[in-house]
Amino acid sequence: MSDSALVLDGVTKRFGSLLAVDALTLCVPRGCIYGFLGPNGAGKTTTLRMIMDIIAPDSGRIDVLGRTPGAAKDLIGYMPEERGLYRKMTVRAVLAYLGAIKGMKSRDALRAIAIWLERMGLADRAGCKVEELSKGMQQKIQFVATVFSDPQILILDEPFSGLDPLNLDLIKDIMLEMRAAGKTVIFSTHMMEQAERLCDYMLLINKGRMVFDGTFAQVQSEYESNAVLVEIEGEGDFIQSLPMVRAVRVQGKRLEIELVEGADNQDLLRALLQRARVRSFEIKVPTLHEIFVHRVGGGHE
Amino acid sequence: MSKILAVARREFIETVKNKIFLINLVLIPTLVLGGMALSVHFAKRSVVGPRETRTIVVEDRSGLLADDLREAFAKYNQHRPQQPIVLTVTGPTADAPTTGSEEVVARVRAGTVHGYAVIGKDAVEGSAKSFYYLKARNLADMETVSTVQQCIHEAIVAVRARRHNLSPKVLEEIRAWTSLEQIDVGEQARGGKRNEMVMVMVPFFFLFLMFTGVFAVNQQILTGVIEEKNSRIIEVILSAVSPFQLLAGKVLGAVGAGFILIGVWGGAAYSATLIKGLHPAVPASTLLYFALYFVFGFLMVASFLAALGSMCNTMKEAQSMMTPAMIIFVIPMVAWFHISQQPNGLFAVILSFIPPITPMVMILRIAAWPELSLWQIAASFVLLAVSVPATLWVAARIFRVGILMYGKPPSPREIFRWVRHA
């Protein structure tokens, strides 16, 4: 048993002249929530599809729970970005079929279906045809289809797109529950706020290449700009001439002060206190959104 | 394997539950059988069933036949009470022309008299010219002619017998008919009654069953794949099974549905021939060959259509790509009569070795001529055993790439690249 849920080693995929994924190497530990972040066309879906053995990499190695992707299919619950169900079949029949092709015994599948539909508040819809349900209900069924086989790894491609706030919370809760139960959750998103809150680890990819990976704290420290946000009483014109200051930007009442390399923000605080009353002094921490925009260069979304 | 079976099971159930399948299953045999039953019914009605009373005028210019004519017609009416003939015998009138009375001919023309026979003066001696006037409208009128002729002949024979002092009993003995029942000792016929129609239609029926069975069910593979693509469930499915497992399961499920279809149709057709009193003795080996060729032909078409479906986003696209390919499958349907008449001709042999239509042509030839040389049958199976897996392999590669592609259908060059690199 390896400690990693998922290992990618130099995985590359080309579509004609387009290099979709370029020598991607990463390691997802067991029992965590792992975010795949990146703009559209970054290679997130292609990577997830290769992990699911839906498409084969041109080169590189993928290891899922110590197995090849083809042999690990039954251990993974996968929700693709493009969702769909057999519209003419009943909810129960579709789920039972998806359970059967995941290798579930029919009796176990039916029991799990009943439990999950109950939890989603859709127990009374089991006999309805999929096409008779509302879009929101269909999304819940889709999610049930992903989790009810009790997979070791959950892979969700853009799980939050098109969800209302209630369903979004429901799905986040289940993701956290899965982690608590020792399962691994991997998801892709471009909602940075969600990623920042949920992920233990994250990977930012752009144009098929890894930009960074690690915990949010690591990412933050790596991208911590040497800047502070201050609010003072009176004129702040003098600040520009302080030796440790590189630039000053006015942000409403507050000033964003960028320090020169190696300067200590505590020296700035002392200098400020000598000349003015300080109302607030905040060390600027970059949000994931800012890091994302900074690294990807913006304009891709 | 259990995944392939799970896919096959769903595919089978959904196919069999589909309305189009049920319509095909029930409606086509019902229409064909119903049509046959009706035609038999009407045919019987017009020839042996009840019929309007016919009025026949016989002018006996010999003056010897009146009583015997009445007796002959009475006998006919006794045998066929539902098809009565009302007979009027007129004697010889000296002044009337030998070709009959204009007045009676006018009545025939007007339709008040069905037929008018004029028996020549020396009819009993056998040297007279006789006539029959009728207004022919249908086959039944033609049948009436032979009835009248038969009755007149009976009357003349009776008069001749009396001239030679032959008692009716002796006469009957002399004329006793020896009928020959035709028995075909060919392997196909197995000593059953010979029937030309059955011999011609059995090969066609097998060809029809093969063609319709294969395409009726596989049409649903095509729509099924396009539906999975459009509803985007395909990626969920592929996260559980490989494209090859999916393709194999689909084809397997469809083969099951196909056997149900041809089983019901074949059964219906066989009962129909029994109802009609024919016994199309088809050797067991032909049925076995049919089943084998059906499986091969089915797999080939199913994998072809699944690959085609994977490349398309709408039925319209699929149909426009399918049309050129269908031309080859239509060849045996067009050439069936020629092939079944000359199952060993060069044309038939050449068509037998074009893989997509090998199953259709071979079953047509075997049904037409069960003694077809074994090496040809063996060669066709070798060809299929190579070409069908090859088709499946190519189809699986196209399927694997195509099923995740959206947008416009690929060009032949792109398809070729998929097959090479998938």
HADDOCK unambig.tbl for C-alpha pairs under 7 A between the chains (distance, minus, plus):
assign (segid A and resid 52 and name CA) (segid B and resid 239 and name CA) 5.68 0.50 0.50
assign (segid A and resid 54 and name CA) (segid B and resid 238 and name CA) 6.00 0.50 0.50
assign (segid A and resid 54 and name CA) (segid B and resid 239 and name CA) 6.44 0.50 0.50
assign (segid A and resid 73 and name CA) (segid B and resid 239 and name CA) 6.38 0.50 0.50
assign (segid A and resid 73 and name CA) (segid B and resid 240 and name CA) 5.63 0.50 0.50
assign (segid A and resid 74 and name CA) (segid B and resid 240 and name CA) 6.40 0.50 0.50
assign (segid A and resid 78 and name CA) (segid B and resid 236 and name CA) 6.90 0.50 0.50
assign (segid A and resid 78 and name CA) (segid B and resid 239 and name CA) 6.49 0.50 0.50
assign (segid A and resid 79 and name CA) (segid B and resid 236 and name CA) 6.78 0.50 0.50
assign (segid A and resid 80 and name CA) (segid B and resid 235 and name CA) 6.58 0.50 0.50
assign (segid A and resid 80 and name CA) (segid B and resid 236 and name CA) 6.73 0.50 0.50
assign (segid A and resid 82 and name CA) (segid B and resid 232 and name CA) 5.97 0.50 0.50
assign (segid A and resid 83 and name CA) (segid B and resid 232 and name CA) 5.55 0.50 0.50
assign (segid A and resid 83 and name CA) (segid B and resid 233 and name CA) 6.18 0.50 0.50
assign (segid A and resid 84 and name CA) (segid B and resid 231 and name CA) 5.02 0.50 0.50
assign (segid A and resid 84 and name CA) (segid B and resid 232 and name CA) 4.62 0.50 0.50
assign (segid A and resid 84 and name CA) (segid B and resid 233 and name CA) 4.23 0.50 0.50
assign (segid A and resid 85 and name CA) (segid B and resid 231 and name CA) 6.43 0.50 0.50
assign (segid A and resid 85 and name CA) (segid B and resid 233 and name CA) 5.03 0.50 0.50
assign (segid A and resid 86 and name CA) (segid B and resid 233 and name CA) 6.88 0.50 0.50
assign (segid A and resid 100 and name CA) (segid B and resid 6 and name CA) 6.11 0.50 0.50
assign (segid A and resid 101 and name CA) (segid B and resid 3 and name CA) 5.12 0.50 0.50
assign (segid A and resid 101 and name CA) (segid B and resid 6 and name CA) 6.02 0.50 0.50
assign (segid A and resid 101 and name CA) (segid B and resid 240 and name CA) 5.90 0.50 0.50
assign (segid A and resid 101 and name CA) (segid B and resid 241 and name CA) 6.63 0.50 0.50
assign (segid A and resid 102 and name CA) (segid B and resid 240 and name CA) 5.38 0.50 0.50
assign (segid A and resid 103 and name CA) (segid B and resid 3 and name CA) 6.98 0.50 0.50
